Amino acid sequence: MQLIFVHGWSVTNTDTYGQLPEALVAACAEVGLDLTIRHIQLGKYVSFHDEVTLDDITRGLNQALHDLPGNADQIQPFSCITHSTGGPVVRHWIDRFYGPKKLAELPLRHLVMLAPANHGSALAVLGKKRVGRFDAWFKGLEPGQKVLDWLSLGSLGQRTLNAHGLDYDYAANNVYPFVLTGQGIDRKFYDFINNYLVEPGSDGVVRVAGANMNYRFFSLKQTAALVRRRPATTGLVYDAGNPLRSSPAVPLGVYHDYSHSGGKMGIMKSIIAAKGDSQPVVADIVKCLQVESAADYSLRGEQLAALTKAEQDYHRDKHDVERYAMLIFHVHDDQGNHFSSDDYDILLLAGKTYQPHAMPKGFFQDRQMNTKTSNLVYYVDIDRMHDIKDGLFGIRVVARPTRGFSYYCLAEFRSDGVKVDDVLVANQTTYVDICLTRCVDKNVFRFARGDEKRGSFKGVKADGGGVE
């Protein structure tokens, strides 16, 4: 078995892999998998220069694979272990050089992602100068800005990669991805400069919902139908042209005792070679590497789902672990215009009257606006969301301007029987596309008869009704 390791963002030394390679060699020998240390390749890519993009790294990965012995004409089959940003790097490589239509040609058999930032990291929004101060994470380096942009919650790169991922049929093409991630915080490891380092539902860097490759896209479109008279509010409904779509199922394993990094709890760096598969993540990686069929893959998914449920149920009873979900809103209008971060607000609603104040207490954990894409990211406690009054929830969009010659009406989505679980799922991310109607007053353009007295129309007012 050829096994390749791909590290995370801003790493500058192959000691980042710790003793995990040696631990896997020992554990694989126990189950008869042919893996020696000579079969292992330790990736080392440059992510700490501002000019380098994720796509650049992906192209470099492709060349590096071809440059390995025996791969000049064709990349030989291999499996891969990634950490953090390494997950999106390999997924982007798959998408760029193979894609869903050429997946059968992909030489990658197993992709085991440890704490992958598949939907970004909340820390990335802090900016490279502030993030560089986290010695425990970055060793004082200035991380590359373009990779940081990709990793920021709500980035275009994440949205594009995950939209493409909806079309993949992994198991049918003998490709087996997995996500194993922690939900523990090593409080001795982190310097508490920011609350995100101890954020619930995360490993201190990546949220479980941000790692999970099970996610969904759904679209809402504004209609002319009034759902509220005062203030005048029209309805947002499911866009029939863009129905709700879920990603292909990818096994997810969540561990309470692993954090993102560090020698004590880090999901990769804390592994000790001599302990082998007595360490949960080592044992589970080996089981993932043993998958050889769709049936095996399904069974592994069930096993990891049971592990995740047991871990989260046990610790939720102890009130030290809760389950969360992310909503990533992308708002635009029917004329192709996109909104800046100051041009709209989104409120979550509940109850028969669909009001913000009816939302369950404590449901809201975090809100982030991506200033480059103007995508808004909400992070919510999914268990508290299940306490929504009357089981009715909604989304209100207030877009500006709300009056004038060109404007937007208030818009609301109302569930009316749609279950919360149809939109929000524990440990998952939902991408919400909202298309608003841009209203234009008739008085934006009028004609004057040629035989009328010429005069100024500077004082014209926006009260002529709407254009078609």
PLY file of the C-alpha trace (Angstrom):
ply
format ascii 1.0
element vertex 468
property float x
property float y
property float z
element edge 467
property int vertex1
property int vertex2
end_header
0.00 0.00 0.00
1.32 3.43 -0.98
0.30 5.94 1.71
0.68 9.69 1.32
0.39 12.29 4.09
-0.68 15.89 3.42
-0.31 18.43 6.22
-2.27 21.57 7.06
-1.85 25.28 6.51
1.35 27.16 7.38
3.34 24.04 8.29
7.11 24.27 7.68
8.45 20.98 9.06
7.59 17.34 8.43
7.72 16.73 12.17
4.11 17.96 12.05
3.11 14.34 11.30
4.51 13.22 14.65
4.54 9.46 15.17
1.32 8.78 13.27
3.12 7.19 10.26
4.98 4.74 12.52
1.85 3.99 14.53
-0.04 3.13 11.34
2.76 0.86 10.11
2.56 -1.11 13.36
-1.25 -1.19 13.38
-1.50 -2.23 9.72
0.87 -5.14 10.34
-1.53 -6.42 13.00
-4.34 -6.79 10.44
-2.24 -7.92 7.49
-2.17 -4.66 5.52
1.06 -4.35 3.54
2.46 -1.04 4.74
6.06 -0.22 5.62
7.64 3.13 6.36
9.22 2.98 2.87
5.70 2.98 1.41
4.92 6.31 3.08
5.43 9.72 1.46
5.29 12.81 3.69
3.93 15.83 1.84
5.53 19.25 2.26
3.88 22.16 0.48
4.29 25.93 0.71
1.26 27.75 2.12
2.99 30.55 4.02
3.64 32.93 1.11
0.93 35.44 0.24
1.08 34.83 -3.51
0.32 31.09 -3.22
-3.30 29.99 -3.78
-4.99 26.70 -2.97
-5.14 26.01 -6.69
-1.37 26.56 -6.95
-0.84 24.00 -4.20
-3.16 21.60 -6.00
-1.16 21.90 -9.23
2.01 21.34 -7.24
0.51 18.22 -5.67
-0.34 16.82 -9.09
3.23 17.31 -10.32
4.70 15.90 -7.11
2.59 12.75 -7.52
3.82 12.30 -11.10
7.41 12.79 -9.92
7.24 9.87 -7.48
9.05 6.71 -8.64
6.92 4.67 -11.04
4.38 7.47 -11.62
5.86 9.24 -14.65
3.35 7.76 -17.10
0.48 7.23 -14.71
-0.06 7.82 -11.01
-0.21 4.45 -9.27
-2.98 3.67 -6.78
-2.46 5.20 -3.34
-4.26 6.14 -0.14
-3.97 9.44 1.68
-4.08 10.80 5.23
-4.61 14.55 5.54
-4.74 17.02 8.39
-6.66 20.32 8.49
-6.21 22.25 5.20
-4.71 19.13 3.65
-8.26 17.79 3.25
-9.46 20.62 0.98
-6.12 20.50 -0.88
-6.64 16.86 -1.88
-10.35 17.37 -2.58
-9.51 20.32 -4.82
-6.91 18.16 -6.63
-9.57 15.50 -7.23
-12.01 18.09 -8.53
-9.50 19.90 -10.76
-7.87 16.90 -12.41
-10.67 14.31 -12.37
-14.08 15.57 -11.28
-17.24 13.49 -11.00
-17.15 12.34 -14.64
-13.59 10.95 -14.44
-13.75 9.61 -10.91
-13.26 6.04 -12.16
-9.78 7.09 -13.35
-8.78 8.52 -9.96
-5.78 6.62 -8.50
-6.73 7.64 -4.95
-8.47 4.78 -3.13
-8.85 5.96 0.48
-8.90 9.56 1.72
-8.88 9.80 5.50
-9.19 13.45 6.51
-8.28 14.39 10.07
-9.98 17.61 11.23
-10.36 18.93 7.66
-11.43 22.53 7.09
-13.90 21.54 4.36
-16.15 24.50 5.15
-13.42 26.73 6.54
-12.33 27.81 9.99
-13.81 30.53 12.18
-10.28 31.65 13.11
-9.39 32.66 9.55
-11.54 35.81 9.75
-9.10 37.32 12.25
-6.64 38.14 9.49
-3.10 37.01 8.99
-1.45 39.47 11.42
-3.64 38.50 14.37
-3.69 34.79 13.51
0.11 34.88 13.31
0.15 35.71 17.04
-1.19 32.25 17.94
2.22 30.71 18.65
0.64 27.38 19.49
-0.83 27.09 16.01
1.45 28.98 13.65
4.81 29.18 15.42
4.80 32.92 14.84
4.69 32.73 11.02
2.74 35.08 8.80
0.39 32.64 7.01
-0.31 33.01 3.29
-3.14 35.47 2.66
-4.69 33.73 -0.36
-4.93 30.38 1.41
-6.31 32.24 4.42
-8.96 33.79 2.16
-10.01 30.33 0.98
-10.24 29.13 4.60
-12.39 32.05 5.79
-15.97 30.99 6.52
-18.27 31.66 3.58
-15.51 31.84 0.93
-16.23 31.39 -2.75
-13.65 28.60 -2.98
-15.44 26.50 -0.37
-18.83 27.09 -1.94
-17.58 26.12 -5.41
-15.76 22.98 -4.26
-18.71 21.78 -2.19
-21.22 22.57 -4.94
-19.18 20.40 -7.31
-19.07 17.72 -4.62
-22.84 17.20 -4.86
-22.31 15.28 -8.12
-19.77 12.74 -6.84
-20.57 9.03 -6.48
-17.57 7.86 -4.49
-18.29 4.23 -3.61
-19.49 3.37 -7.13
-16.01 4.33 -8.35
-14.04 2.61 -5.57
-13.11 5.89 -3.91
-13.58 6.01 -0.15
-13.33 9.36 1.71
-13.72 9.64 5.49
-13.72 12.47 8.03
-12.37 11.90 11.55
-12.40 14.98 13.76
-12.15 15.98 17.39
-14.49 17.93 19.61
-12.09 18.46 22.48
-10.27 21.57 23.65
-6.75 21.30 25.02
-6.93 24.21 27.46
-3.22 24.04 28.27
-2.26 24.19 24.61
-4.07 27.34 23.51
-3.42 30.92 24.48
-6.88 32.43 24.92
-6.59 35.42 22.63
-9.96 34.70 21.07
-13.14 32.79 21.99
-12.89 30.72 18.82
-9.98 28.81 20.37
-12.40 27.34 22.93
-15.54 27.34 20.80
-18.05 24.58 21.60
-18.66 22.05 18.85
-15.10 22.49 17.56
-11.58 21.17 18.14
-10.31 24.68 18.84
-9.72 25.45 15.16
-12.27 23.62 12.99
-15.94 23.10 13.83
-17.35 19.60 13.45
-19.91 21.13 11.06
-17.00 22.72 9.19
-15.18 19.40 8.81
-18.12 17.18 7.88
-18.45 16.26 4.20
-22.16 15.66 4.65
-23.84 18.96 3.80
-26.71 20.39 1.77
-27.63 23.21 -0.60
-31.07 24.74 -0.85
-32.42 27.79 -2.62
-35.15 30.30 -1.82
-36.78 32.71 -4.24
-38.86 35.79 -3.45
-42.46 35.85 -4.61
-45.03 38.65 -4.87
-47.38 36.99 -2.36
-47.81 38.92 0.90
-47.16 36.94 4.09
-47.34 39.99 6.38
-49.19 43.27 5.86
-47.33 45.47 8.34
-44.60 45.91 7.51
-45.35 44.71 3.99
-43.48 41.41 3.60
-43.52 38.97 0.70
-42.78 35.26 0.76
-39.60 33.32 0.15
-40.31 29.85 -1.21
-38.26 26.88 -2.29
-36.88 27.56 -5.75
-38.31 24.76 -7.90
-35.52 25.29 -10.40
-32.91 24.62 -7.70
-34.31 21.92 -5.42
-32.77 20.92 -2.09
-29.66 18.82 -2.73
-27.63 16.78 -0.28
-24.05 15.64 -0.69
-23.21 11.96 -1.11
-22.90 10.26 2.27
-19.35 10.32 3.67
-18.59 8.58 7.00
-17.95 10.95 9.92
-16.30 10.02 13.21
-16.22 12.54 16.09
-14.03 12.13 19.18
-14.42 14.12 22.37
-10.83 13.56 23.52
-9.01 14.89 20.44
-8.30 18.53 19.63
-6.93 20.07 16.44
-3.25 20.28 17.33
-0.71 19.68 20.05
1.25 16.84 21.57
-1.24 16.15 24.35
-4.61 15.98 22.55
-3.92 16.73 18.86
-5.67 14.29 16.56
-2.40 13.75 14.68
0.48 15.06 16.80
-0.53 13.31 20.05
-0.28 9.82 18.52
2.44 7.59 20.04
3.93 4.93 17.77
4.35 2.32 20.52
0.66 2.46 21.44
-0.45 1.54 17.91
-4.13 0.79 17.46
-4.90 1.11 21.16
-5.41 4.76 20.24
-8.95 5.26 18.86
-8.04 7.38 15.85
-5.28 4.96 14.78
-7.63 1.99 15.03
-10.29 3.80 13.01
-7.84 4.93 10.31
-6.76 1.32 9.82
-10.38 0.21 9.53
-10.95 2.91 6.91
-7.90 1.71 4.95
-9.37 -1.81 4.93
-12.52 -0.74 3.07
-12.60 -2.36 -0.38
-16.25 -2.25 -1.48
-19.44 -0.22 -1.29
-20.73 -2.65 1.33
-17.59 -2.17 3.44
-17.94 1.59 3.05
-21.55 1.57 4.18
-20.70 -0.56 7.21
-17.79 1.72 8.15
-20.18 4.67 7.89
-22.62 3.00 10.28
-19.84 2.23 12.75
-18.52 5.79 12.74
-22.06 7.19 13.03
-22.61 5.00 16.11
-19.29 6.21 17.56
-20.24 9.85 16.95
-23.68 9.43 18.51
-22.29 7.65 21.56
-19.57 10.29 22.06
-21.92 13.24 21.68
-24.82 11.72 23.62
-22.59 10.79 26.56
-20.91 14.15 26.80
-24.10 16.09 26.09
-25.61 14.42 29.17
-22.62 15.78 31.08
-23.33 19.24 29.62
-19.83 19.66 28.20
-20.51 18.89 24.54
-23.31 20.19 22.36
-24.13 19.66 18.70
-24.06 22.54 16.27
-24.85 23.33 12.66
-23.77 26.07 10.26
-25.90 28.10 7.85
-24.05 29.91 5.04
-26.26 32.53 3.37
-25.57 33.83 -0.12
-27.94 36.69 -1.04
-28.39 38.17 -4.52
-31.22 39.52 -6.65
-32.99 38.42 -9.82
-30.99 40.93 -11.90
-27.63 39.42 -11.00
-26.70 42.00 -8.36
-24.93 40.89 -5.19
-25.14 42.63 -1.83
-22.30 44.06 0.18
-21.95 43.09 3.82
-23.77 46.27 4.94
-26.67 45.90 2.52
-28.71 43.18 4.21
-29.59 41.52 7.50
-30.94 38.04 8.18
-33.06 37.06 11.18
-34.15 33.57 12.18
-37.82 33.32 13.17
-40.02 30.95 15.16
-43.56 30.36 16.35
-46.95 30.90 14.75
-46.25 34.60 14.30
-42.74 33.99 12.92
-40.84 36.43 15.10
-37.18 36.55 16.21
-38.08 36.78 19.90
-39.78 33.36 19.71
-36.49 31.58 18.96
-35.33 29.26 21.79
-33.06 30.85 24.37
-29.39 30.10 23.82
-29.77 28.75 20.27
-27.34 31.27 18.78
-23.60 30.72 19.09
-21.89 32.87 16.46
-22.32 35.10 13.41
-19.61 35.87 10.85
-19.75 37.96 7.68
-17.23 37.20 4.94
-16.31 40.70 3.78
-14.91 39.47 0.45
-17.98 37.46 -0.62
-20.61 39.10 1.65
-21.75 35.61 2.60
-23.19 35.45 6.11
-22.45 32.45 8.36
-24.61 31.52 11.36
-23.53 28.90 13.90
-26.41 27.49 15.96
-27.05 24.91 18.68
-29.05 22.25 16.84
-30.52 20.69 19.98
-31.95 24.03 21.08
-33.30 24.54 17.56
-35.44 21.46 18.12
-37.15 23.39 20.92
-38.60 25.90 18.44
-42.13 26.83 19.48
-44.87 25.03 17.53
-42.14 23.50 15.32
-42.41 26.53 13.04
-39.30 28.40 11.94
-38.46 30.96 9.31
-35.89 33.29 7.76
-36.39 37.03 7.33
-34.24 39.03 4.90
-34.04 42.79 5.20
-32.23 44.12 2.12
-31.39 47.76 1.50
-32.57 50.14 0.20
-36.13 49.47 1.31
-37.63 52.43 -0.60
-36.80 54.78 -3.45
-36.54 54.38 -7.20
-34.86 50.98 -6.80
-35.52 48.96 -3.66
-36.28 45.61 -2.03
-39.32 44.42 -0.13
-38.95 42.55 3.13
-38.94 38.79 2.49
-39.70 35.81 4.74
-39.37 32.07 4.42
-41.91 30.21 6.56
-41.56 26.50 7.21
-45.30 25.73 7.39
-44.70 22.11 8.29
-41.16 21.73 6.96
-39.11 20.13 9.72
-36.04 21.81 11.12
-34.09 18.67 10.18
-34.95 19.24 6.52
-32.85 22.39 6.61
-30.52 22.04 9.59
-28.76 18.82 10.62
-26.48 18.29 13.60
-22.77 18.52 12.72
-23.55 19.69 9.19
-23.38 22.82 7.05
-26.26 24.11 4.93
-25.61 26.50 2.04
-28.65 28.76 1.56
-29.00 30.67 -1.71
-31.55 33.52 -1.50
-32.73 35.32 -4.63
-34.58 38.59 -3.99
-36.68 40.61 -6.44
-35.25 44.01 -7.33
-38.11 46.48 -7.53
-37.90 49.48 -9.87
-40.30 52.41 -9.77
-41.96 53.41 -13.06
-40.81 56.97 -12.56
-37.20 55.91 -13.12
-38.02 56.47 -16.81
-40.99 58.43 -18.21
-41.68 60.32 -21.43
-42.84 63.91 -21.98
-44.80 64.83 -25.08
-42.88 66.88 -27.58
-45.50 69.65 -27.62
-45.34 70.11 -23.82
-43.44 72.95 -22.20
-39.86 71.92 -21.53
-38.86 71.83 -17.87
-36.92 70.19 -15.08
-37.83 66.77 -13.77
-35.34 66.97 -10.89
-38.13 66.78 -8.33
-39.71 63.59 -9.64
-40.72 61.22 -6.84
-40.75 57.45 -6.67
-44.48 56.80 -6.52
-45.37 55.60 -9.97
-45.70 51.90 -9.23
-43.38 49.13 -10.34
-41.99 48.11 -13.68
-42.44 44.61 -15.06
0 1
1 2
2 3
3 4
4 5
5 6
6 7
7 8
8 9
9 10
10 11
11 12
12 13
13 14
14 15
15 16
16 17
17 18
18 19
19 20
20 21
21 22
22 23
23 24
24 25
25 26
26 27
27 28
28 29
29 30
30 31
31 32
32 33
33 34
34 35
35 36
36 37
37 38
38 39
39 40
40 41
41 42
42 43
43 44
44 45
45 46
46 47
47 48
48 49
49 50
50 51
51 52
52 53
53 54
54 55
55 56
56 57
57 58
58 59
59 60
60 61
61 62
62 63
63 64
64 65
65 66
66 67
67 68
68 69
69 70
70 71
71 72
72 73
73 74
74 75
75 76
76 77
77 78
78 79
79 80
80 81
81 82
82 83
83 84
84 85
85 86
86 87
87 88
88 89
89 90
90 91
91 92
92 93
93 94
94 95
95 96
96 97
97 98
98 99
99 100
100 101
101 102
102 103
103 104
104 105
105 106
106 107
107 108
108 109
109 110
110 111
111 112
112 113
113 114
114 115
115 116
116 117
117 118
118 119
119 120
120 121
121 122
122 123
123 124
124 125
125 126
126 127
127 128
128 129
129 130
130 131
131 132
132 133
133 134
134 135
135 136
136 137
137 138
138 139
139 140
140 141
141 142
142 143
143 144
144 145
145 146
146 147
147 148
148 149
149 150
150 151
151 152
152 153
153 154
154 155
155 156
156 157
157 158
158 159
159 160
160 161
161 162
162 163
163 164
164 165
165 166
166 167
167 168
168 169
169 170
170 171
171 172
172 173
173 174
174 175
175 176
176 177
177 178
178 179
179 180
180 181
181 182
182 183
183 184
184 185
185 186
186 187
187 188
188 189
189 190
190 191
191 192
192 193
193 194
194 195
195 196
196 197
197 198
198 199
199 200
200 201
201 202
202 203
203 204
204 205
205 206
206 207
207 208
208 209
209 210
210 211
211 212
212 213
213 214
214 215
215 216
216 217
217 218
218 219
219 220
220 221
221 222
222 223
223 224
224 225
225 226
226 227
227 228
228 229
229 230
230 231
231 232
232 233
233 234
234 235
235 236
236 237
237 238
238 239
239 240
240 241
241 242
242 243
243 244
244 245
245 246
246 247
247 248
248 249
249 250
250 251
251 252
252 253
253 254
254 255
255 256
256 257
257 258
258 259
259 260
260 261
261 262
262 263
263 264
264 265
265 266
266 267
267 268
268 269
269 270
270 271
271 272
272 273
273 274
274 275
275 276
276 277
277 278
278 279
279 280
280 281
281 282
282 283
283 284
284 285
285 286
286 287
287 288
288 289
289 290
290 291
291 292
292 293
293 294
294 295
295 296
296 297
297 298
298 299
299 300
300 301
301 302
302 303
303 304
304 305
305 306
306 307
307 308
308 309
309 310
310 311
311 312
312 313
313 314
314 315
315 316
316 317
317 318
318 319
319 320
320 321
321 322
322 323
323 324
324 325
325 326
326 327
327 328
328 329
329 330
330 331
331 332
332 333
333 334
334 335
335 336
336 337
337 338
338 339
339 340
340 341
341 342
342 343
343 344
344 345
345 346
346 347
347 348
348 349
349 350
350 351
351 352
352 353
353 354
354 355
355 356
356 357
357 358
358 359
359 360
360 361
361 362
362 363
363 364
364 365
365 366
366 367
367 368
368 369
369 370
370 371
371 372
372 373
373 374
374 375
375 376
376 377
377 378
378 379
379 380
380 381
381 382
382 383
383 384
384 385
385 386
386 387
387 388
388 389
389 390
390 391
391 392
392 393
393 394
394 395
395 396
396 397
397 398
398 399
399 400
400 401
401 402
402 403
403 404
404 405
405 406
406 407
407 408
408 409
409 410
410 411
411 412
412 413
413 414
414 415
415 416
416 417
417 418
418 419
419 420
420 421
421 422
422 423
423 424
424 425
425 426
426 427
427 428
428 429
429 430
430 431
431 432
432 433
433 434
434 435
435 436
436 437
437 438
438 439
439 440
440 441
441 442
442 443
443 444
444 445
445 446
446 447
447 448
448 449
449 450
450 451
451 452
452 453
453 454
454 455
455 456
456 457
457 458
458 459
459 460
460 461
461 462
462 463
463 464
464 465
465 466
466 467
